[in-house]
Amino acid sequence: MVELKIIKVGNSMGVRLPREALSRLHVEDGDRVILTESPEGGYRLTPYDPEFEQQMIDAEEGMRRYRNTLKALAK
């Protein structure tokens, strides 16, 4: 476990990740990362994956389009 400190960055807040964490994430300065909520109630930080982002956009569109069908199947 690594303790991180919240720091002010301009008008926003941020954290500094240690070199070991950046290495394990395979990211470097300027790369994008995604922060997602985990089922356990915490958060997960992962490298940005444009292919996964497109899959999520497609899934959300499908859920929107077939909302009533999915609702009926959930009963």
Buried (B, 14 or more C-beta within 10 A) or exposed (E): EEEEEEEEEEEEEEEEBEEEBBEEBEBEEEEEEEEEEEEEEEEEEEEEEEEEEEEEEEEEEEEEEEEEEEEEEEE
